[in-house]
């Protein structure tokens, strides 16, 4: 099964995360760092999982369930996209900064 198939809302599998348990601290920290309140609101609208439920699972106040795992998977997708954008931006900045240094 490909990664994309694994993370579809109908068949969510979150590696190393168990239904009935809190998400890992590492995942929680990534979701806090790379997603926003607006992202959680968008995910809530798209998945029909409450925004406060999403927030509480991401902050490790609620446990992961079959239902809210769909929202957490969607939030992870957003975090991945933002990480990819940050990498691209950093690469561009690095090139520009090196070019500036060479000009002087």
N, C-alpha and C positions, 0 to 999 in steps of 0.2 A: 504494500500500500504506500503511495507517495505521501509526502508531508502534507500537501494540500488536501488530499483525501482524508487523512487522519484528523485534520482539524475542521472538517465541515461541521456545521451546527448539528446535523442529524447524528453524527458519529464522533463526538468529541472525545479525544484521548489526550490527556495532559500528562506527559512523561514525568514520573516521580511525584505526581500529585494524586492524592487518594480522596475519593468521595467520602464524606463524613469527617474529614480532617481539615485543619487550617492549611492554607497554601504555605509554601516554604517562605522563610524570611527573605531569601534571595529573590524569589519571584515577586513578593510584596514590594521590596525595595525597587526593583525594576519598574513595576507598574506605577509606583509613586513618582519615580524620577521621569519616566517617559510618557506618562499620560496625564490628562487634566480632568477637571470637573466636566468640562464640555465634552470630552471624549466619553466619559461615563454616561452622560446624558444621551449622547448619540447611540451608544451601545444599548442603553435601556430602551430607547425607542425601537431599535432594530430587533431586539431579542425578546421584548415583553418581560424582561426581568427588571425589577425596581431599581432605581438609581441608588437608593440607600443600601439595598442588598449588595449591589456591585461594589459600592464603596466599602462596606463592612467586610466583604470577602477579601477585597484587595488589601485592606488594612489589618486583616487577620482577627477581626472581631466576630465574624461568622465563618462557619465551615463551608467547604465546597460541597455542592449537591449536584445531582444529575441535571437539574434545571438551571442552576446558576453557572454551571461549568461552561455552558454555551456562551454566556456573556463574558466570562473570564477569557475564554479562547478568543473572542472577538477583540477584547481589550489587549490581549497579547499581540494580535495581528497589528493593531494600531501602534503599539510600542515598537514592534519590529520595523514598521515603516518609518517611524520617527528616528530610530537608530540608524537606518540606512541613509536617511536624509542628512543626519548629523555627520556621518562618515563622508558623504559627498561634499558637504559644506567644509569640513575640516581639510579635505584634500585640496579643494579650491583655495582655501586660505593659505595652506602650506605652500602651494605653488606661487601664489601672489607675494607672500612674505619673502620667499627665497628670491624672487625676481627683484623685489625692492632692495634687498640686501646686496644683490649683485650690481645694481645700478649705482650704488654709492661708492 
